[in-house]
Each structure stands twice: as structure tokens, then as C-alpha cells.
Amino acid sequence: MSRAIPPNLPSTARQLSALGERLRLARKRRRITSVLMAEQVGITRTTLGRVERGDATVSLGLYLRVLRVLGLEADIDLVAANDELGRKLQDLAMEPAGRGKR
């Protein structure tokens, strides 16, 4: 029996769709055909189509392989690089506790 995958929020679906579109446009700007791109990534053209549509069931590793073929693999390093909220929370936790009552 397969595991049920919870549906994505509409905002997540929009983000994935926009990512797929950006990858498709990057491929076209480089004048790489879908057949050649799929071959270089090591996937079928159908799977490449799923990536370029922003299919949420496609693995992150596959998106990374597509970025590598496009020469954009360094872009992934920018994801969550500036965790402003996390740093503030960490700083608050490191502040010395006030003196207790005597």
C-alpha cells in the first residue's frame, strides 16, 4: 500500500511552478533541447517535463541535477543561507539569565 502524500499549500504549488518555469527558461536561453537536457541529466523527457512544471513529487536531488547541467548549482547554496529568525532566537537563548531573587 502506498503512503498518502499530503497536498501542498497553494503558495507552495505556485513556488514550485515558478521554479520549474525558471528552469525551463534557463534551458531555452542556453538553447538546450528537452531531449538533450533529459539525456545530460539522466532522466526521460517526461520526467524533465515534470521538473519544468514544478511537480512536487520530483526529488530535490533531481532538481539539483538539472541545476548542475544548467551551471546554476551554486544557487542552491542561497536557500536558507540567511536565517534571520533562527539567529535571533539563538541570540536570545545565549543571553545570560537575569539574577534570581535572593
N, C-alpha and C positions, 0 to 999 in steps of 0.2 A: 504494500500500500504506500503511495507517495505522500510525502509530507505536504500539508497545505501551506502555501506561501501567503502571508497577509498582504492585502492590497496596499499599494503605495498611496501616499497622500497626493492630492492633485499638484501641489507645489513640487514634490519630488519628481513626479512624472514630467512636469514642464522642464525641470532642470536636466533630467536625463535626455529628453527630446532635444533640448538646446545643445547639449554636449554632442549628441550624435550628429546634429546638423553642422556644428563647428568642425567635427572630424571629417564629415563628407566634403565640406567646402575646402578644408585644408588639403584633402586628397585631390580634389579637382584643380585647385590652384597649382599643384605640383604636376598636373597633367598625368596622374596615375590612374589607369583604368581600374574599375572594380575587380576585374579578373586578375590583373597583375597585383593589386593590393592584397586580395584574398590569398593569392599564391605566396606573396612575401611574408604575410602574417602566419600562413599555415592553416587557413580555415577555408570554408566554402564561401562562395559568393552569397549564398543565402544567409549565412552567419554574419558576414560583413554587412549585409542589409539590416540585420537586427541591431548591430552595433550602431550603424548610422541612423537608425530610428530611435536609439536610446532605450533599447529593450532592457528592462531591469533584471531579467533572468540571465543576462550575459555576465560572465565573471569579470571582476575587476582586473584580473590578470590579462584577460583578452583585450580590455581597453588599453592596458599598458603596452601590450604588444603592438597594437595599432599606433599608439603614440610614438613608440620606438621607430617604426617604419617611417613615420612622418617626420622624424627628427625632433619631436616635441616631448620626449620622455622626461626632460628636466622640469616641465610644467607641473608634474605630479608632486614635486617636492614643495610646491607652494601651498598645497592643500593642508589646512590646519597649521600652517607654519607660525602664524601669529595668533596664538590662543590667549587673547587679552583677558577674557573672563577667567580662564584657568589660572593665569598668572596672578590675577588679583586675589582669587581665592587662596592660592598658595601663600601669597604675601600675608594675608590676614591670619592664616594658620601659623605663620612663623613669628608673628608679633609676640613679644613677651606678655605673658598674662599679668594682669594687674595684681597688686598685692592683695591678699585676702584680709579679712577682718581679724583683729587681734583680740 
